[in-house]
Structures are given as structure tokens and as C-alpha cells.
């Protein structure tokens, strides 16, 4: 039985089309006895400003701001309460923005575009230093460490890299993924998501 149905159906609203169409096929699943919603929640607001699709979004640690990266090659910062843009778009990347993330203190943003990584100052909207270069394929995911001293990146070149967030220097050697096997065939893997463990010693 697909795990997604076992996990999601018990928490689907009681009058949702998803539950109505699937409940007969998955009768022996968990059930929610109290507090279940009847309908999916209504969208609170829509943030409008990018001229093309949005590729990545993230909340600031205090949940007061949102950062978004777009196919229009810009990054925007938004007020999470009013939905209005804060300042001008952050510009400098030459390709679409694959990933964006705030630092733990909310003072910096890191972004990945093409094979490059850029750090930004949130207050001024200016880039901090030169782009971080080392990957040889698109950077799909970036994140600050909890103490803000390092950055982790995952790429289509099948490696994970760690960077010094102050100097921009690569820390150690890239961590390769190599190949995996699926149904008897070699399948190339790329890193689509990265994050730090709670101790900042695990990835």
C-alpha cells in the first residue's frame, strides 16, 4: 500500500475530494477522532511581484519575512504579514534562482543559481563578497549552518560542498554521491535538498 495514502488520508479534510475518492480503496487506515477540518484552509494571501515562476521560497527564522527566488533571475524579500515586497529585488545572478535560504539570525540570505552561490545582506540588499564557485553543475540547494559560519550546497554535479560563510572558501573536499542502481541500471543522482543537523555536525 503506498505510504503517501497511509500518511495523508487520515489528516485530509472530511469533505475533501481526495478523501472522498480514495477512502473506499484504503479503509483500514488510521482515523482522526476529533479536530478534523471539513475543508482545506483558504489561501491567506498571494504575493505578486516576480515576472516569472517562483522556484524557491523560505521564511526568516522569526517568521516576519519571506524570501523568494524566481525564474526571472531575481530574489525578493517580502513582509510575511502584509505580503508587500521589502526593498528592491536582489539582482546579480545570470540564471534562474534554484534555492534561497535565510541565515539563523535573519541578517543574510544565501542563493544558488547556475553553478554559483551568492550571499546577500538583507538590510541593504547588496551581495556580500564574490560568488562562491566550485560546483561544475547547477546548484539545487543551499542552507546556512545554525551558527551562520558555514554554508552547505548540493548540486547536479552529484556533490555536496561546505563553505566558509565569511571568507567564501570551500571547506574540505566535496562529498561525492557517485551512482546508485535502480532496477539493474546505473542511475545518476543529483543533490536536490540539503540541510544541517541540530548539532551542526551532521548533514
C-alpha positions in Angstrom: 0.0 0.0 0.0 1.5 3.4 -1.0 2.8 5.1 2.1 1.5 8.5 1.0 -2.0 7.4 1.4 -1.4 5.9 4.8 0.2 9.1 5.9 -2.0 11.7 4.3 -5.6 10.4 4.1 -6.2 10.3 7.9 -5.5 14.0 8.1 -7.3 15.1 4.9 -10.4 17.3 5.5 -13.6 15.2 5.8 -15.2 16.7 2.8 -12.1 17.0 0.6 -12.2 15.4 -2.9 -9.1 13.5 -2.1 -10.6 11.7 0.8 -14.0 11.1 -0.9 -12.3 9.5 -3.9 -9.8 7.3 -2.0 -11.4 6.3 1.2 -13.0 3.1 -0.2 -9.7 1.9 -1.5 -7.9 2.5 1.8 -10.4 1.6 4.5 -8.0 0.1 7.1 -6.0 3.2 7.8 -5.8 5.5 10.9 -8.6 7.8 11.7 -8.8 11.2 13.4 -11.4 11.2 16.1 -11.5 14.9 16.9 -10.3 18.2 15.5 -10.5 17.2 11.8 -11.3 20.0 9.4 -14.1 19.8 6.9 -12.4 21.7 4.1 -8.8 22.6 3.1 -7.8 26.0 4.6 -8.2 29.1 2.4 -5.1 30.7 1.0 -4.2 33.6 3.2 -2.7 35.8 0.6 -0.9 35.8 -2.7 2.4 37.6 -3.1 2.7 39.2 -6.5 5.9 40.8 -8.0 8.0 38.3 -9.9 7.7 38.4 -13.6 8.2 34.6 -14.0 7.6 31.4 -12.0 8.9 31.1 -8.4 11.4 28.4 -7.9 12.2 28.6 -4.2 10.8 30.2 -1.0 11.8 30.3 2.7 10.6 32.1 5.9 13.0 34.0 8.0 13.7 32.4 11.4 11.4 34.9 13.2 8.7 34.3 10.5 8.3 38.0 9.8 9.8 37.9 6.3 9.8 35.6 3.2 12.5 35.3 0.6 11.7 34.0 -2.9 13.8 33.1 -5.9 12.5 33.1 -9.4 13.0 32.1 -13.0 13.2 35.9 -13.6 16.7 35.8 -12.1 15.8 37.9 -9.1 15.4 37.4 -5.4 12.7 39.2 -3.5 12.1 39.8 0.2 8.5 40.1 1.5 6.7 41.2 4.6 5.1 38.0 5.8 2.2 39.8 7.5 1.2 42.3 4.8 2.6 40.5 1.8 4.3 43.6 0.4 7.8 43.5 -1.0 10.6 44.9 1.1 13.0 47.0 -0.9 14.1 46.3 -4.5 14.7 42.9 -6.0 18.1 41.4 -5.4 19.8 41.2 -8.7 23.1 39.8 -9.9 22.6 36.2 -10.9 22.7 35.4 -14.6 20.3 32.4 -14.4 17.2 31.5 -12.6 17.3 31.1 -8.8 17.3 27.4 -7.8 17.4 27.9 -4.0 17.2 30.5 -1.3 17.6 30.4 2.5 18.0 32.8 5.4 20.8 32.7 8.0 19.7 31.8 11.5 19.9 35.5 12.7 18.0 36.7 9.6 20.7 39.1 8.5 21.8 37.3 5.4 20.4 35.3 2.5 22.2 32.6 0.5 21.1 31.8 -3.0 22.1 29.2 -5.6 21.9 29.9 -9.4 23.7 28.0 -12.1 26.9 26.7 -10.6 27.3 29.7 -8.3 26.3 30.6 -4.8 25.8 34.2 -3.6 25.5 35.6 -0.1 23.3 38.8 0.4 22.9 41.4 3.1 19.3 41.5 4.0 19.3 45.1 5.2 20.9 46.6 2.2 20.1 44.1 -0.5 23.7 44.1 -1.6 25.7 41.0 -2.4 28.3 40.1 0.2 31.6 39.3 -1.4 32.1 37.4 -4.6 30.1 34.4 -5.7 31.2 31.1 -4.3 32.5 28.9 -7.1 33.4 25.3 -7.1 30.5 23.2 -8.4 30.5 22.3 -12.1 26.8 21.9 -12.5 23.6 23.7 -11.2 23.3 24.3 -7.5 20.0 22.9 -6.4 20.0 23.6 -2.7 21.7 25.9 -0.2 21.5 26.4 3.5 23.3 28.2 6.4 24.6 26.3 9.4 22.8 27.1 12.7 25.7 29.3 13.8 25.9 31.0 10.5 29.6 30.3 9.9 29.2 27.7 7.1 27.0 27.1 4.1 26.1 23.7 2.6 25.3 23.3 -1.1 24.0 20.4 -3.2 24.5 20.3 -6.9 23.7 18.5 -10.1 27.4 17.6 -10.2 26.5 14.9 -7.6 28.4 16.5 -4.8 27.7 18.3 -1.6 30.1 21.1 -0.6 30.7 23.0 2.6 31.7 26.7 2.5 33.1 29.2 5.0 30.3 31.8 5.1 32.7 34.6 6.0 35.6 34.0 3.5 33.7 32.1 0.8 36.3 29.4 0.8 35.5 25.8 0.3 35.9 23.8 3.5 37.5 20.4 2.8 36.8 18.3 -0.3 33.4 17.9 -2.0 31.4 14.9 -0.8 30.5 12.8 -3.9 27.4 10.7 -4.2 28.6 8.5 -7.1 26.0 6.3 -8.8 23.0 4.3 -7.5 21.5 1.3 -9.0 17.8 1.1 -9.8 16.2 -1.9 -11.4 19.5 -3.2 -12.6 20.6 0.1 -14.3 23.0 2.8 -13.2 21.1 6.0 -12.4 23.0 9.2 -11.9 21.9 11.1 -8.8 21.9 14.9 -8.1 21.6 16.6 -4.8 18.2 18.3 -4.7 17.9 19.2 -1.0 20.4 19.9 1.8 20.2 20.9 5.4 22.2 20.8 8.7 21.5 18.5 11.6 20.6 20.1 15.0 24.2 19.8 16.2 25.7 21.4 13.0 28.0 18.4 12.8 25.7 16.3 10.6 24.3 17.0 7.1 
